[in-house]
Amino acid sequence: MKQQVRLKYCITGMVLLFAAAQATAQDLHFSQFFNSPLTTNPANTGFIPDGNYRVGINYRNQWASVPVPYKTMSAFADFQLFRDRLEYGWVGVGGVILRDVAGSGNLSSTKVYGSVAYHQLLGQSSLLSLGFNVGSANKRVDLAKLTFGDQWNGKFFDSQLPTAEPITQSKVNYFDMQVGMNYAYFPTDNIYINGGLSVQHVNKPRESFYEGNNQIDRRYIGFLNAIIKLSDKVIANPAAYYSRQAGSRETVVGGNLAYNLSGDGTKQVFGGAYYRFDDAAVFLVGYEISRVRMMFSYDVTTSQLAASNGRRGAYEIGIIYTGLYPNRSFNSARRATLCPSF
């Protein structure tokens, strides 16, 4: 029994390392993609329908039933600039830090990006945004904590034995770049529709612990969301998300409802559900007070992995504060609150 457990841990570590070394490996992701705007699309930088700036953090713990689960963390901030100098647009600047740790070998990824976007009003009811970000990424693994198939001594895996695994380095650094565009349509005070497309890893950087010139494939992301004010008490937020990278695809559809607990909307509660095709059902609850929004979601595995993890997929926490600049003029105030609100 103990040998089977050790074998399970060993295989898990090898799979994680192999996945990190291959060009077809899937990027980090959040179920609450709408609460991670700068990683979803750099054109979201400064694209803040209900404010002028925001600061947020995200935390994801995946596969808690595995002895060493995946842990993904991020922090971001973005701001609107030149609101009063540009009559029909503004500039957004921001940055995001991503940190991911997985497996018994502490396979870790740290990424830091800075982003810029320009937002142009098209008449009184639509907005076009273009943006890009650049940054530095570091990925490393603790080889001393990993064992491989040729280190089996007949009783257990012995890390002291030599291995023929062709690993040439334990860390990788590379430059990365993303581009994206958004379009928003808001014909009335009660309807807001937004869609965007982005491409990550435009420069296809090399990322491998092995020999060769393995490159990260470009990742294509598209999303569509809406904010619909149904009444003075209820706002609906339907959304869809699609991502493709090499042979991996991710499709998410669903939405949430916001319920106004106070007359001015300073207190709200949220509830919703999303479905990630062939993977998981995501259930979400949240609360907002004084422009601080806190959301908790849980992924219930629906794929074949459910038999192994007991349907315990992941839990995720997102916290975002959205602020308004003081002493705004009428025009800048109009540009700051494009979406329906209580």
TORKOL-4160 file (C-alpha; in steps of 0.2 Angstrom, whole numbers, padded with zeros to 4 digits, m for minus):
342
<pt num="1" X="0000" Y="0000" Z="0000"/>
<pt num="2" X="0014" Y="0012" Z="0005"/>
<pt num="3" X="0023" Y="0008" Z="m0012"/>
<pt num="4" X="0007" Y="0012" Z="m0021"/>
<pt num="5" X="0006" Y="0029" Z="m0012"/>
<pt num="6" X="0024" Y="0033" Z="m0016"/>
<pt num="7" X="0021" Y="0028" Z="m0034"/>
<pt num="8" X="0006" Y="0040" Z="m0035"/>
<pt num="9" X="0016" Y="0054" Z="m0028"/>
<pt num="10" X="0030" Y="0051" Z="m0040"/>
<pt num="11" X="0019" Y="0050" Z="m0055"/>
<pt num="12" X="0010" Y="0066" Z="m0050"/>
<pt num="13" X="0027" Y="0075" Z="m0048"/>
<pt num="14" X="0033" Y="0069" Z="m0065"/>
<pt num="15" X="0017" Y="0074" Z="m0074"/>
<pt num="16" X="0018" Y="0091" Z="m0067"/>
<pt num="17" X="0036" Y="0093" Z="m0072"/>
<pt num="18" X="0033" Y="0086" Z="m0089"/>
<pt num="19" X="0018" Y="0098" Z="m0091"/>
<pt num="20" X="0028" Y="0113" Z="m0087"/>
<pt num="21" X="0041" Y="0108" Z="m0100"/>
<pt num="22" X="0029" Y="0105" Z="m0114"/>
<pt num="23" X="0024" Y="0119" Z="m0126"/>
<pt num="24" X="0006" Y="0112" Z="m0126"/>
<pt num="25" X="0005" Y="0115" Z="m0107"/>
<pt num="26" X="m0011" Y="0126" Z="m0102"/>
<pt num="27" X="m0008" Y="0143" Z="m0094"/>
<pt num="28" X="m0014" Y="0148" Z="m0077"/>
<pt num="29" X="m0033" Y="0152" Z="m0076"/>
<pt num="30" X="m0047" Y="0158" Z="m0064"/>
<pt num="31" X="m0065" Y="0152" Z="m0064"/>
<pt num="32" X="m0069" Y="0170" Z="m0059"/>
<pt num="33" X="m0061" Y="0176" Z="m0075"/>
<pt num="34" X="m0072" Y="0192" Z="m0074"/>
<pt num="35" X="m0063" Y="0196" Z="m0057"/>
<pt num="36" X="m0046" Y="0194" Z="m0066"/>
<pt num="37" X="m0048" Y="0207" Z="m0080"/>
<pt num="38" X="m0029" Y="0211" Z="m0084"/>
<pt num="39" X="m0025" Y="0192" Z="m0086"/>
<pt num="40" X="m0041" Y="0190" Z="m0097"/>
<pt num="41" X="m0037" Y="0204" Z="m0109"/>
<pt num="42" X="m0024" Y="0218" Z="m0108"/>
<pt num="43" X="m0037" Y="0230" Z="m0116"/>
<pt num="44" X="m0047" Y="0229" Z="m0099"/>
<pt num="45" X="m0033" Y="0240" Z="m0092"/>
<pt num="46" X="m0042" Y="0256" Z="m0086"/>
<pt num="47" X="m0059" Y="0248" Z="m0093"/>
<pt num="48" X="m0069" Y="0251" Z="m0077"/>
<pt num="49" X="m0087" Y="0254" Z="m0081"/>
<pt num="50" X="m0092" Y="0259" Z="m0063"/>
<pt num="51" X="m0076" Y="0268" Z="m0057"/>
<pt num="52" X="m0059" Y="0276" Z="m0061"/>
<pt num="53" X="m0047" Y="0264" Z="m0053"/>
<pt num="54" X="m0047" Y="0247" Z="m0045"/>
<pt num="55" X="m0037" Y="0235" Z="m0035"/>
<pt num="56" X="m0039" Y="0217" Z="m0033"/>
<pt num="57" X="m0033" Y="0200" Z="m0027"/>
<pt num="58" X="m0037" Y="0182" Z="m0032"/>
<pt num="59" X="m0033" Y="0166" Z="m0024"/>
<pt num="60" X="m0037" Y="0148" Z="m0031"/>
<pt num="61" X="m0034" Y="0132" Z="m0023"/>
<pt num="62" X="m0036" Y="0117" Z="m0035"/>
<pt num="63" X="m0038" Y="0099" Z="m0032"/>
<pt num="64" X="m0037" Y="0099" Z="m0013"/>
<pt num="65" X="m0039" Y="0080" Z="m0012"/>
<pt num="66" X="m0022" Y="0079" Z="m0020"/>
<pt num="67" X="m0008" Y="0078" Z="m0007"/>
<pt num="68" X="0000" Y="0094" Z="m0014"/>
<pt num="69" X="m0013" Y="0105" Z="m0022"/>
<pt num="70" X="m0011" Y="0119" Z="m0035"/>
<pt num="71" X="m0011" Y="0136" Z="m0028"/>
<pt num="72" X="m0013" Y="0151" Z="m0039"/>
<pt num="73" X="m0012" Y="0169" Z="m0033"/>
<pt num="74" X="m0013" Y="0186" Z="m0041"/>
<pt num="75" X="m0014" Y="0204" Z="m0037"/>
<pt num="76" X="m0018" Y="0219" Z="m0049"/>
<pt num="77" X="m0021" Y="0237" Z="m0050"/>
<pt num="78" X="m0026" Y="0248" Z="m0064"/>
<pt num="79" X="m0031" Y="0267" Z="m0066"/>
<pt num="80" X="m0038" Y="0279" Z="m0079"/>
<pt num="81" X="m0028" Y="0293" Z="m0085"/>
<pt num="82" X="m0031" Y="0309" Z="m0095"/>
<pt num="83" X="m0049" Y="0309" Z="m0092"/>
<pt num="84" X="m0051" Y="0328" Z="m0092"/>
<pt num="85" X="m0038" Y="0331" Z="m0106"/>
<pt num="86" X="m0045" Y="0319" Z="m0119"/>
<pt num="87" X="m0063" Y="0324" Z="m0123"/>
<pt num="88" X="m0069" Y="0307" Z="m0130"/>
<pt num="89" X="m0057" Y="0294" Z="m0122"/>
<pt num="90" X="m0044" Y="0290" Z="m0109"/>
<pt num="91" X="m0029" Y="0280" Z="m0106"/>
<pt num="92" X="m0028" Y="0265" Z="m0094"/>
<pt num="93" X="m0012" Y="0259" Z="m0085"/>
<pt num="94" X="m0010" Y="0245" Z="m0073"/>
<pt num="95" X="0000" Y="0230" Z="m0068"/>
<pt num="96" X="m0002" Y="0212" Z="m0062"/>
<pt num="97" X="0008" Y="0199" Z="m0052"/>
<pt num="98" X="0004" Y="0181" Z="m0054"/>
<pt num="99" X="0011" Y="0167" Z="m0043"/>
<pt num="100" X="0008" Y="0148" Z="m0045"/>
<pt num="101" X="0014" Y="0133" Z="m0034"/>
<pt num="102" X="0010" Y="0115" Z="m0038"/>
<pt num="103" X="0016" Y="0098" Z="m0034"/>
<pt num="104" X="0028" Y="0090" Z="m0022"/>
<pt num="105" X="0043" Y="0097" Z="m0032"/>
<pt num="106" X="0036" Y="0115" Z="m0028"/>
<pt num="107" X="0034" Y="0119" Z="m0047"/>
<pt num="108" X="0032" Y="0137" Z="m0046"/>
<pt num="109" X="0028" Y="0151" Z="m0058"/>
<pt num="110" X="0030" Y="0170" Z="m0055"/>
<pt num="111" X="0025" Y="0183" Z="m0068"/>
<pt num="112" X="0025" Y="0202" Z="m0068"/>
<pt num="113" X="0016" Y="0212" Z="m0081"/>
<pt num="114" X="0014" Y="0230" Z="m0085"/>
<pt num="115" X="0000" Y="0235" Z="m0096"/>
<pt num="116" X="m0007" Y="0250" Z="m0106"/>
<pt num="117" X="m0023" Y="0253" Z="m0115"/>
<pt num="118" X="m0032" Y="0266" Z="m0125"/>
<pt num="119" X="m0051" Y="0269" Z="m0124"/>
<pt num="120" X="m0061" Y="0278" Z="m0137"/>
<pt num="121" X="m0079" Y="0283" Z="m0136"/>
<pt num="122" X="m0089" Y="0280" Z="m0152"/>
<pt num="123" X="m0103" Y="0292" Z="m0151"/>
<pt num="124" X="m0114" Y="0291" Z="m0135"/>
<pt num="125" X="m0117" Y="0273" Z="m0134"/>
<pt num="126" X="m0101" Y="0263" Z="m0138"/>
<pt num="127" X="m0083" Y="0261" Z="m0133"/>
<pt num="128" X="m0068" Y="0254" Z="m0142"/>
<pt num="129" X="m0052" Y="0249" Z="m0132"/>
<pt num="130" X="m0035" Y="0243" Z="m0138"/>
<pt num="131" X="m0021" Y="0237" Z="m0126"/>
<pt num="132" X="m0006" Y="0227" Z="m0123"/>
<pt num="133" X="0005" Y="0221" Z="m0109"/>
<pt num="134" X="0023" Y="0215" Z="m0107"/>
<pt num="135" X="0032" Y="0207" Z="m0093"/>
<pt num="136" X="0044" Y="0195" Z="m0086"/>
<pt num="137" X="0041" Y="0177" Z="m0081"/>
<pt num="138" X="0051" Y="0165" Z="m0070"/>
<pt num="139" X="0047" Y="0146" Z="m0068"/>
<pt num="140" X="0057" Y="0134" Z="m0057"/>
<pt num="141" X="0056" Y="0117" Z="m0049"/>
<pt num="142" X="0065" Y="0109" Z="m0034"/>
<pt num="143" X="0073" Y="0094" Z="m0042"/>
<pt num="144" X="0079" Y="0087" Z="m0025"/>
<pt num="145" X="0061" Y="0084" Z="m0021"/>
<pt num="146" X="0057" Y="0074" Z="m0036"/>
<pt num="147" X="0060" Y="0056" Z="m0040"/>
<pt num="148" X="0059" Y="0047" Z="m0057"/>
<pt num="149" X="0055" Y="0030" Z="m0064"/>
<pt num="150" X="0073" Y="0024" Z="m0065"/>
<pt num="151" X="0076" Y="0028" Z="m0047"/>
<pt num="152" X="0065" Y="0013" Z="m0041"/>
<pt num="153" X="0076" Y="0002" Z="m0031"/>
<pt num="154" X="0064" Y="m0013" Z="m0029"/>
<pt num="155" X="0056" Y="m0006" Z="m0013"/>
<pt num="156" X="0054" Y="0012" Z="m0015"/>
<pt num="157" X="0059" Y="0027" Z="m0025"/>
<pt num="158" X="0077" Y="0033" Z="m0020"/>
<pt num="159" X="0081" Y="0051" Z="m0024"/>
<pt num="160" X="0099" Y="0047" Z="m0021"/>
<pt num="161" X="0100" Y="0035" Z="m0036"/>
<pt num="162" X="0106" Y="0043" Z="m0053"/>
<pt num="163" X="0093" Y="0047" Z="m0066"/>
<pt num="164" X="0093" Y="0047" Z="m0085"/>
<pt num="165" X="0079" Y="0061" Z="m0085"/>
<pt num="166" X="0086" Y="0074" Z="m0098"/>
<pt num="167" X="0084" Y="0089" Z="m0087"/>
<pt num="168" X="0096" Y="0103" Z="m0090"/>
<pt num="169" X="0090" Y="0117" Z="m0079"/>
<pt num="170" X="0079" Y="0119" Z="m0064"/>
<pt num="171" X="0073" Y="0137" Z="m0068"/>
<pt num="172" X="0068" Y="0147" Z="m0084"/>
<pt num="173" X="0066" Y="0165" Z="m0087"/>
<pt num="174" X="0058" Y="0173" Z="m0102"/>
<pt num="175" X="0050" Y="0189" Z="m0109"/>
<pt num="176" X="0031" Y="0188" Z="m0113"/>
<pt num="177" X="0019" Y="0199" Z="m0122"/>
<pt num="178" X="0000" Y="0200" Z="m0124"/>
<pt num="179" X="m0012" Y="0211" Z="m0135"/>
<pt num="180" X="m0031" Y="0213" Z="m0135"/>
<pt num="181" X="m0046" Y="0223" Z="m0140"/>
<pt num="182" X="m0063" Y="0226" Z="m0132"/>
<pt num="183" X="m0080" Y="0233" Z="m0138"/>
<pt num="184" X="m0094" Y="0239" Z="m0127"/>
<pt num="185" X="m0111" Y="0244" Z="m0131"/>
<pt num="186" X="m0123" Y="0253" Z="m0119"/>
<pt num="187" X="m0138" Y="0260" Z="m0128"/>
<pt num="188" X="m0148" Y="0264" Z="m0112"/>
<pt num="189" X="m0145" Y="0266" Z="m0093"/>
<pt num="190" X="m0151" Y="0248" Z="m0090"/>
<pt num="191" X="m0141" Y="0238" Z="m0103"/>
<pt num="192" X="m0122" Y="0236" Z="m0105"/>
<pt num="193" X="m0114" Y="0223" Z="m0117"/>
<pt num="194" X="m0096" Y="0220" Z="m0118"/>
<pt num="195" X="m0085" Y="0208" Z="m0129"/>
<pt num="196" X="m0066" Y="0206" Z="m0131"/>
<pt num="197" X="m0053" Y="0196" Z="m0140"/>
<pt num="198" X="m0035" Y="0194" Z="m0134"/>
<pt num="199" X="m0019" Y="0184" Z="m0139"/>
<pt num="200" X="m0007" Y="0179" Z="m0125"/>
<pt num="201" X="0012" Y="0174" Z="m0128"/>
<pt num="202" X="0012" Y="0184" Z="m0145"/>
<pt num="203" X="0031" Y="0182" Z="m0145"/>
<pt num="204" X="0030" Y="0163" Z="m0142"/>
<pt num="205" X="0044" Y="0163" Z="m0128"/>
<pt num="206" X="0054" Y="0147" Z="m0124"/>
<pt num="207" X="0049" Y="0138" Z="m0108"/>
<pt num="208" X="0057" Y="0121" Z="m0105"/>
<pt num="209" X="0068" Y="0112" Z="m0092"/>
<pt num="210" X="0074" Y="0101" Z="m0106"/>
<pt num="211" X="0085" Y="0102" Z="m0121"/>
<pt num="212" X="0078" Y="0109" Z="m0137"/>
<pt num="213" X="0068" Y="0125" Z="m0142"/>
<pt num="214" X="0051" Y="0122" Z="m0135"/>
<pt num="215" X="0040" Y="0137" Z="m0136"/>
<pt num="216" X="0024" Y="0142" Z="m0127"/>
<pt num="217" X="0010" Y="0142" Z="m0140"/>
<pt num="218" X="m0001" Y="0157" Z="m0142"/>
<pt num="219" X="m0016" Y="0157" Z="m0131"/>
<pt num="220" X="m0032" Y="0165" Z="m0139"/>
<pt num="221" X="m0046" Y="0171" Z="m0127"/>
<pt num="222" X="m0063" Y="0178" Z="m0131"/>
<pt num="223" X="m0077" Y="0184" Z="m0119"/>
<pt num="224" X="m0094" Y="0191" Z="m0119"/>
<pt num="225" X="m0103" Y="0198" Z="m0105"/>
<pt num="226" X="m0118" Y="0209" Z="m0101"/>
<pt num="227" X="m0125" Y="0219" Z="m0086"/>
<pt num="228" X="m0144" Y="0221" Z="m0087"/>
<pt num="229" X="m0154" Y="0230" Z="m0074"/>
<pt num="230" X="m0170" Y="0221" Z="m0071"/>
<pt num="231" X="m0176" Y="0232" Z="m0057"/>
<pt num="232" X="m0171" Y="0244" Z="m0043"/>
<pt num="233" X="m0167" Y="0228" Z="m0034"/>
<pt num="234" X="m0159" Y="0216" Z="m0046"/>
<pt num="235" X="m0145" Y="0216" Z="m0059"/>
<pt num="236" X="m0141" Y="0201" Z="m0070"/>
<pt num="237" X="m0123" Y="0198" Z="m0076"/>
<pt num="238" X="m0123" Y="0184" Z="m0089"/>
<pt num="239" X="m0106" Y="0180" Z="m0096"/>
<pt num="240" X="m0097" Y="0168" Z="m0108"/>
<pt num="241" X="m0078" Y="0164" Z="m0110"/>
<pt num="242" X="m0068" Y="0154" Z="m0122"/>
<pt num="243" X="m0049" Y="0150" Z="m0123"/>
<pt num="244" X="m0039" Y="0140" Z="m0135"/>
<pt num="245" X="m0020" Y="0135" Z="m0133"/>
<pt num="246" X="m0013" Y="0122" Z="m0144"/>
<pt num="247" X="m0024" Y="0107" Z="m0141"/>
<pt num="248" X="m0032" Y="0113" Z="m0125"/>
<pt num="249" X="m0049" Y="0122" Z="m0125"/>
<pt num="250" X="m0059" Y="0130" Z="m0111"/>
<pt num="251" X="m0077" Y="0136" Z="m0113"/>
<pt num="252" X="m0087" Y="0143" Z="m0099"/>
<pt num="253" X="m0105" Y="0150" Z="m0099"/>
<pt num="254" X="m0116" Y="0156" Z="m0084"/>
<pt num="255" X="m0120" Y="0171" Z="m0074"/>
<pt num="256" X="m0124" Y="0179" Z="m0058"/>
<pt num="257" X="m0137" Y="0190" Z="m0050"/>
<pt num="258" X="m0134" Y="0205" Z="m0039"/>
<pt num="259" X="m0147" Y="0210" Z="m0026"/>
<pt num="260" X="m0148" Y="0227" Z="m0019"/>
<pt num="261" X="m0149" Y="0227" Z="0000"/>
<pt num="262" X="m0148" Y="0246" Z="0002"/>
<pt num="263" X="m0157" Y="0260" Z="m0008"/>
<pt num="264" X="m0141" Y="0267" Z="m0014"/>
<pt num="265" X="m0133" Y="0250" Z="m0019"/>
<pt num="266" X="m0118" Y="0252" Z="m0007"/>
<pt num="267" X="m0123" Y="0234" Z="0000"/>
<pt num="268" X="m0126" Y="0220" Z="m0012"/>
<pt num="269" X="m0126" Y="0201" Z="m0012"/>
<pt num="270" X="m0122" Y="0190" Z="m0027"/>
<pt num="271" X="m0127" Y="0172" Z="m0032"/>
<pt num="272" X="m0123" Y="0163" Z="m0048"/>
<pt num="273" X="m0117" Y="0147" Z="m0057"/>
<pt num="274" X="m0106" Y="0144" Z="m0072"/>
<pt num="275" X="m0102" Y="0128" Z="m0082"/>
<pt num="276" X="m0085" Y="0124" Z="m0089"/>
<pt num="277" X="m0088" Y="0111" Z="m0102"/>
<pt num="278" X="m0081" Y="0094" Z="m0099"/>
<pt num="279" X="m0074" Y="0099" Z="m0083"/>
<pt num="280" X="m0084" Y="0107" Z="m0069"/>
<pt num="281" X="m0099" Y="0116" Z="m0062"/>
<pt num="282" X="m0094" Y="0133" Z="m0053"/>
<pt num="283" X="m0105" Y="0140" Z="m0040"/>
<pt num="284" X="m0103" Y="0158" Z="m0034"/>
<pt num="285" X="m0108" Y="0169" Z="m0019"/>
<pt num="286" X="m0103" Y="0186" Z="m0015"/>
<pt num="287" X="m0105" Y="0202" Z="m0005"/>
<pt num="288" X="m0101" Y="0220" Z="m0009"/>
<pt num="289" X="m0100" Y="0234" Z="0004"/>
<pt num="290" X="m0094" Y="0252" Z="0000"/>
<pt num="291" X="m0087" Y="0247" Z="m0017"/>
<pt num="292" X="m0077" Y="0232" Z="m0010"/>
<pt num="293" X="m0083" Y="0216" Z="m0018"/>
<pt num="294" X="m0079" Y="0199" Z="m0011"/>
<pt num="295" X="m0083" Y="0183" Z="m0021"/>
<pt num="296" X="m0081" Y="0165" Z="m0017"/>
<pt num="297" X="m0083" Y="0151" Z="m0029"/>
<pt num="298" X="m0082" Y="0132" Z="m0029"/>
<pt num="299" X="m0078" Y="0121" Z="m0044"/>
<pt num="300" X="m0087" Y="0104" Z="m0043"/>
<pt num="301" X="m0079" Y="0092" Z="m0055"/>
<pt num="302" X="m0090" Y="0084" Z="m0068"/>
<pt num="303" X="m0077" Y="0076" Z="m0079"/>
<pt num="304" X="m0070" Y="0058" Z="m0077"/>
<pt num="305" X="m0058" Y="0065" Z="m0064"/>
<pt num="306" X="m0073" Y="0066" Z="m0052"/>
<pt num="307" X="m0070" Y="0047" Z="m0048"/>
<pt num="308" X="m0052" Y="0052" Z="m0042"/>
<pt num="309" X="m0055" Y="0068" Z="m0033"/>
<pt num="310" X="m0072" Y="0065" Z="m0026"/>
<pt num="311" X="m0079" Y="0080" Z="m0036"/>
<pt num="312" X="m0068" Y="0092" Z="m0026"/>
<pt num="313" X="m0061" Y="0103" Z="m0039"/>
<pt num="314" X="m0056" Y="0120" Z="m0033"/>
<pt num="315" X="m0061" Y="0135" Z="m0022"/>
<pt num="316" X="m0057" Y="0153" Z="m0027"/>
<pt num="317" X="m0058" Y="0170" Z="m0019"/>
<pt num="318" X="m0059" Y="0186" Z="m0028"/>
<pt num="319" X="m0058" Y="0203" Z="m0019"/>
<pt num="320" X="m0059" Y="0220" Z="m0029"/>
<pt num="321" X="m0061" Y="0238" Z="m0023"/>
<pt num="322" X="m0067" Y="0250" Z="m0036"/>
<pt num="323" X="m0064" Y="0269" Z="m0033"/>
<pt num="324" X="m0069" Y="0285" Z="m0040"/>
<pt num="325" X="m0058" Y="0300" Z="m0042"/>
<pt num="326" X="m0063" Y="0316" Z="m0032"/>
<pt num="327" X="m0069" Y="0332" Z="m0040"/>
<pt num="328" X="m0074" Y="0324" Z="m0056"/>
<pt num="329" X="m0081" Y="0335" Z="m0070"/>
<pt num="330" X="m0098" Y="0330" Z="m0078"/>
<pt num="331" X="m0090" Y="0322" Z="m0093"/>
<pt num="332" X="m0077" Y="0312" Z="m0083"/>
<pt num="333" X="m0091" Y="0306" Z="m0072"/>
<pt num="334" X="m0101" Y="0300" Z="m0087"/>
<pt num="335" X="m0086" Y="0291" Z="m0093"/>
<pt num="336" X="m0083" Y="0283" Z="m0076"/>
<pt num="337" X="m0101" Y="0275" Z="m0074"/>
<pt num="338" X="m0105" Y="0268" Z="m0091"/>
<pt num="339" X="m0114" Y="0252" Z="m0085"/>
<pt num="340" X="m0131" Y="0250" Z="m0076"/>
<pt num="341" X="m0130" Y="0253" Z="m0057"/>
<pt num="342" X="m0141" Y="0254" Z="m0042"/>
